[in-house]
């Protein structure tokens, strides 16, 4: 993950934007994996490679949760 996304000053000023960007990235990755050709190729990958692809899902969801939590506590 880029260091600038984890700066507390950056999070305070752009948290909803960060969440939107992360959700868009997740949506794009999910869209790719839903294509039959891509799913077949993905199934042929090693377990390590599959985990590496899904690692960004976990990281992105963590960022989205943090952004939503910060937004909720401000309201």
Secondary structure, DSSP 8 states (H G I E B T S, - for coil): --GGGG-HHHHHHHHHHHHHHHHHHHHHHHHHHTSHHHHHHHHTS-HHHHHHHHHHHHHHHHHHHHHHHHHHHH-
